[in-house]
Amino acid sequence: MSPLHRVVQDYLTVRRAMGFKLVHQARMLVQFADYADQRGAVMITVDLALSWATQPTRSSLTWWHQRLSVVRGLAAYLQAIDPATEVPPADLLPARVRRATPYLFSADEIGTVMAAATTLRFPIRVATYQTLIGLLASTGMRPGEAIRLNRADVDLEHGVIHVLNSKFGKSRELPIHTTTAEALRAYSRLRDEIHPNPNASSFFISSVGTRLLSSDVDRSFRVLVARAGLRPHSSSCQPRLNGLRHSFAVATLVAWYHDGLDVQARLPLLSTYLGHSNPAATYWYLTASPELLGLAAARLEQSRQVTP
């Protein structure tokens, strides 16, 4: 292992201890270290980082920017150890990264996608996707959190799901509705009947009894969306799996407004339930729905009229 590869491993160890997953970044940093070794480079320079970041010559400036940003993090870490290390300037490959517009699923659309799962090949596969989609829609969990659930994490007796070591290493408990608990209980019975001796401890399993893979789940969800007849609202607003999380958040906020509740006071509760690091991250959902923006504006105008 070259010195730069060892630095990469040390850097990843430190960042992961802080709660960062760094799955894709780790892959890119190893590729960068390989590239440096091939070039005979023994230290990180701006020219080396820029040369590697722009290697896919036909890629977009945004992708080059992301690649260079990954190396910048490593270089900043290494510079504290070796001052001769050059840290690429943040504006060297400027790119405006736009956050994708969330596709907000209606309750009918969610039902249609779940119904489309009946077209899948195996009974356990049908049940897995119907239950997984229902769980994401009713709790706003991140898809990866649901996929990583083990049987011991789902307490159906008390109606609580334990989400362990999620984003930034945080864990939380999610109380679930009785109908959600019953759906999970029915899935558990079918799962254990079809696969009494599964190959994994995961709550959700594949047709062969193994833990689901995120890439397979994403691909299968796209198939179900197409079979359900859903279409993108725009090129940046596609019906993706993570849209179920956005839909849950927006539906919750809308319901609070309609019930006349103090949304700002309750927002930290939603933030905690969703696993956000702070309520500011949850505020982003206010911009995802014209209805929410209208309700928020109306509530603001009402408060101004009341204030002397």
Beta strands, then each sheet from edge to edge (+ up, - down):
strand 1: 154-155
strand 2: 160-163
strand 3: 172-175
sheet 1: 1+ 2- 3+
end
